[in-house]
Amino acid sequence: MRCAVGVLLGLGASVNVEHVYARCIEEGDCLLWQGYCAPKGVPQMSDGETRRSISARRWLYQQMVGRVPDGKQVCVTCGNRLCLAREHMKPLTQREKMNLAASRGACSRPDATVNRTLAKRRRAKLTAEQVRSIRRRIASGEAYWRIASDVGVCTAHIGQIAVNKRWREVTANASVFNMRSNG
């Protein structure tokens, strides 16, 4: 992979970590990538042999440290997506990555499912009582579009409530399907 990256950077056939760092600028403790970034702002390089895009961060980590463990992504602990400083790179699982972001205040998705659900509910259009009412109306056979227009949400949202994809922690005395069979 050493040779392939050199093609993109215009550095000839051989490229090493120093060549990649030459494309960075120093800002505080961070080394910020000045090359191409993926749409979400992640530093990318092109593999000259297959012409596919590869993560600059992952490539650097593999060159300096070794193989990235299975199930982990190379993330930066400083929170700057453009940073390629070795001290800031760390292999993390998706859950660890989200917890790190939450601890920095960059994400409203804490680890505990209950806290995540409660945070969503504070921003929600519907209340638990409205959801119970929706479930009762669904169980009685009322059309989803009519319920949706009454409560001000889309029909798909009503369908997701019906199959417990949304608001699964709120029940209408029993699940929708149990109510239908009982009654």
C-alpha positions in Angstrom: 0.0 0.0 0.0 3.0 2.3 0.4 3.4 2.7 -3.3 -0.3 3.2 -4.1 -0.8 6.2 -1.9 2.2 8.0 -3.5 0.4 8.1 -6.8 -2.4 10.3 -5.3 -0.1 12.5 -3.4 2.0 13.1 -6.5 5.1 11.9 -4.7 6.2 9.1 -7.0 6.1 5.4 -6.4 7.3 5.5 -2.8 5.5 7.2 0.1 5.9 7.0 3.8 4.4 8.5 6.9 6.5 11.6 6.6 5.1 12.3 3.1 1.6 12.1 4.4 2.4 14.4 7.4 3.9 16.9 4.9 0.2 17.4 3.8 -0.8 18.4 7.3 -0.5 21.7 9.2 0.1 22.0 12.9 -2.5 23.6 15.1 -2.0 23.2 18.8 -1.4 19.5 19.5 -3.2 18.5 16.3 -1.9 17.8 12.8 -4.7 18.8 10.5 -5.0 17.1 7.1 -5.1 19.5 4.1 -5.9 16.9 1.5 -9.1 15.4 0.2 -11.9 14.6 2.8 -14.9 12.4 2.5 -18.3 14.2 2.6 -18.5 13.8 6.4 -15.1 15.5 6.8 -12.9 12.4 7.3 -9.4 12.5 5.8 -9.2 10.3 2.7 -6.5 9.2 0.3 -6.7 7.3 -3.0 -5.3 3.8 -3.4 -3.5 4.3 -6.7 -3.6 0.6 -7.6 -7.3 0.0 -7.2 -8.3 3.7 -7.3 -10.5 3.3 -4.3 -10.7 5.8 -1.4 -9.0 4.8 1.8 -9.0 6.4 5.3 -5.8 8.4 5.8 -6.1 7.9 9.5 -6.4 4.1 9.2 -3.5 3.9 6.8 -1.3 6.0 9.1 -2.3 3.9 12.2 -1.5 0.7 10.3 1.9 2.1 9.2 2.9 3.3 12.7 1.2 0.9 15.1 0.0 -2.2 13.2 -3.2 -3.9 12.3 -6.5 -2.3 13.5 -8.3 -4.8 15.8 -11.4 -6.4 14.3 -14.6 -4.5 15.2 -12.7 -1.3 15.8 -12.3 2.0 14.0 -9.4 4.4 14.2 -10.8 7.5 15.9 -9.3 10.7 17.2 -9.7 11.5 20.9 -9.2 15.3 20.4 -12.6 15.6 18.5 -11.1 17.2 15.4 -12.0 15.1 12.4 -9.1 16.4 10.3 -6.5 15.5 13.0 -3.9 12.8 12.1 -1.7 13.2 15.2 -0.6 9.7 16.3 -1.1 10.6 20.0 -4.8 11.4 19.2 -5.5 8.2 17.3 -7.0 5.3 19.1 -8.9 2.2 17.9 -12.4 2.2 19.4 -15.6 0.3 19.0 -18.7 2.2 17.7 -20.1 2.2 21.3 -16.8 3.6 22.7 -16.7 6.2 20.0 -20.2 7.4 20.8 -19.5 7.5 24.6 -16.4 9.6 23.8 -18.4 12.0 21.7 -21.1 12.2 24.4 -18.5 12.9 27.1 -17.2 15.9 25.0 -20.8 17.1 24.5 -20.5 16.5 20.8 -23.3 14.0 20.8 -26.6 13.5 22.7 -26.4 9.7 22.6 -25.2 8.5 26.0 -24.4 4.8 26.5 -27.5 3.9 28.5 -30.5 3.1 26.4 -32.9 4.6 29.0 -31.1 7.9 29.0 -31.1 7.9 25.2 -34.8 7.2 25.0 -35.6 9.9 27.6 -33.6 12.4 25.7 -35.5 11.6 22.5 -38.8 11.8 24.4 -38.1 15.3 25.6 -37.8 16.4 22.0 -40.7 14.3 20.8 -43.9 15.6 19.2 -46.0 12.9 20.9 -46.6 12.2 24.6 -46.8 8.8 26.2 -50.6 9.3 26.6 -51.0 10.1 22.9 -49.1 7.0 22.0 -51.4 4.9 24.2 -54.4 6.5 22.5 -52.8 5.8 19.1 -52.3 2.1 20.0 -55.9 1.8 21.2 -57.1 3.4 17.9 -54.9 1.0 15.9 -56.3 -2.0 17.8 -59.8 -0.9 17.0 -59.0 -1.0 13.3 -58.9 2.7 12.6 -57.0 3.8 9.4 -53.4 4.9 10.0 -53.8 7.9 7.8 -56.7 9.2 9.8 -54.8 8.7 13.1 -51.8 10.4 11.6 -53.7 13.5 10.4 -55.4 13.8 13.9 -52.1 13.8 15.8 -50.0 15.6 13.3 -47.4 13.0 12.3 -46.8 11.0 9.2 -48.5 7.7 8.4 -45.2 5.8 8.5 -44.7 7.0 12.1 -48.1 5.5 13.1 -47.1 2.3 11.4 -43.8 2.2 13.4 -45.7 2.7 16.6 -48.0 -0.1 15.6 -45.2 -2.6 15.2 -43.3 -1.3 18.2 -40.4 0.2 16.3 -41.0 3.5 18.0 -42.2 4.1 21.5 -41.9 0.4 22.4 -41.6 1.2 26.1 -45.1 2.6 26.1 -47.9 0.1 26.0 -51.7 0.4 25.8 -52.3 -2.1 28.7 -51.0 -4.8 26.3 -49.3 -4.9 22.9 -51.3 -4.0 19.9 -51.2 -7.6 18.6 -52.3 -9.1 22.0 -55.2 -6.6 22.1 -56.3 -7.6 18.6 -56.3 -11.3 19.5 -58.1 -10.8 22.8 -60.6 -8.6 21.6 
